[in-house]
Amino acid sequence: MLEKGAAVGEGSTGASSAVCRTRYSLDEMLVLARDGIDAYRDWQSFTGLKKPRASFHNEGVLWMPGSDRTWADKEHERMQRFGVSSAVLDDQDMQKRFPSMSTCTLAPDLETGETHSCEGGSRNLIELEGGYVDPVDAAQDLVQACQESGVDLYFKTRVADITTQGSRVESISLENRDKIATPLLINASGPWCQQIFDAVGLKVNWELKPVRIQVLYRDIPEEITGDIPVCVDMAGGIYFRTQNRGRQLVVGSVLAEDEEEFVTDPDDFRREHDDEFELSKLHALHHRFPNLPYRGKIRGYCGLYTFNRDDVHPILGPTEIEGFWVANGFSGHGFKLAPAIGSMLAQSITGEKRDFDTDVPLSFFAIDRAPIRLDSKTVLA
Ligand SMILES: Cc1cc2nc3c(=O)[nH]c(=O)nc-3n(C[C@H](O)[C@H](O)[C@H](O)COP(=O)(O)OP(=O)(O)OC[C@H]3O[C@@H](n4cnc5c(N)ncnc54)[C@H](O)[C@@H]3O)c2cc1C
């Protein structure tokens, strides 16, 4: 494992909201997310560590589809087919479980910030086994698990070039001019993936672009009582979840317009959030939490993820260059999928099947597939 940073979490993973939800439009993605989340839910067995740093925060993932009164029931039925435990919550159920949250089904006016008379009658879906993980803790656990299994890990080690012999990988050149001979190399370099494609000389017919993603967080004041789930508020265009032992609220966007700021150099982008982003997301948040006071400091940060502009799904597996494999373009889904992605790659390379392995075939995400057809190419996919 070659990592240019001093530790793990230098790239997308360090900034990730690490929401672990199963609902996806495609059944294959639903299964992959389910299998990835199973590993996080039983992290100690998965990593083999006696005391892992990361743990699964099983707050449930609540989907609020707004005025669509049939969506939750349809998705609930689908979840059951795949053995994912879920329930449909109406206004009364919501009031009992999440007393601080409004069940209004109307979209807040994000342009003008004007208020409206809220409307009830919601039908929401909750994934009972969903939640989140601290992403850096999880990555550090994997480092330790690898070390304990005898994997060689090199930090502060940047891949600078790749030498091929004919059409096969021969060796990797590092920034310090060392060379490592290898018959197999997996490009898992996140937003820097294009640099590795260039180094090996592979022309990839997918538009994989690092995109700047903003996230806000604030303390949860005493006015907000009761449980808060991980929530995808489709009417408000936001998602939120707790962090820091339930003391803070993290808020991000699920709108396509917030996934459009492409970055040319992944080492050079604005890490502070924008005022405009803060205004519109807070408006949506206050709509969902009517008792949330306007006092309290709002903070934010930005990270990059690698957006596959063609179909928002990753590309995985071998390429036309023998020994050069890809695991790129995760488009905002990569954290929850990671254990299952690792499983698909490992199964293909070793031919072995282990506990926690997924049955989704690697070929589904092959680099030479046709783009997957979707209704909307956003983070929700
Ligand atoms: C703000 C934000 C919110 C997100 N929210 C979610 C979410 O809620 N749920 C979810 O499932 N996913 C989410 N994601 C997406 C998810 O975090 C990513 O898909 C995932 O972390 C990608 O992991 P990766 O290992 O492919 O890339 P990275 O984490 O970027 O890792 C790539 C590593 O490669 C290293 N590297 C790059 N070039 C070289 C080189 N030449 N030599 C050596 N090392 C190199 C980098 O330093 C980096 O550490 C989110 C992402 C962001 C940014």
The ligand as an ORCA input file, in Angstrom:
! r2SCAN-3c Opt
* xyz 0 1
  C     -17.600     15.781      1.786
  C     -17.753     14.335      1.421
  C     -18.842     13.616      1.907
  C     -18.990     12.269      1.575
  N     -20.028     11.568      2.120
  C     -20.138     10.235      1.893
  C     -21.146      9.496      2.527
  O     -21.928     10.034      3.304
  N     -21.197      8.146      2.299
  C     -20.337      7.524      1.443
  O     -20.448      6.308      1.254
  N     -19.363      8.221      0.808
  C     -19.247      9.555      1.016
  N     -18.272     10.277      0.387
  C     -17.451      9.615     -0.622
  C     -16.371      8.768     -0.028
  O     -15.782      9.438      1.058
  C     -15.323      8.474     -1.109
  O     -15.970      7.863     -2.213
  C     -14.247      7.524     -0.592
  O     -13.713      8.036      0.604
  C     -13.171      7.371     -1.651
  O     -12.120      6.641     -1.094
  P     -10.812      6.369     -1.949
  O      -9.960      5.479     -1.081
  O     -11.171      5.942     -3.313
  O     -10.112      7.810     -2.122
  P      -9.303      8.697     -1.082
  O      -9.868      8.633      0.281
  O      -9.180     10.044     -1.719
  O      -7.892      8.007     -1.003
  C      -6.960      8.086     -2.058
  C      -5.586      8.143     -1.435
  O      -4.624      8.022     -2.474
  C      -3.531      8.816     -2.118
  N      -2.776      9.122     -3.357
  C      -3.204      9.884     -4.403
  N      -2.262      9.949     -5.361
  C      -1.217      9.209     -4.910
  C       0.066      8.904     -5.457
  N       0.452      9.336     -6.658
  N       0.899      8.126     -4.732
  C       0.518      7.635     -3.497
  N      -0.670      7.921     -2.940
  C      -1.539      8.688     -3.637
  C      -4.141     10.050     -1.488
  O      -3.224     10.742     -0.671
  C      -5.310      9.467     -0.718
  O      -5.023      9.215      0.634
  C     -18.065     11.609      0.712
  C     -16.959     12.336      0.260
  C     -16.795     13.683      0.599
  C     -15.604     14.430      0.089
*
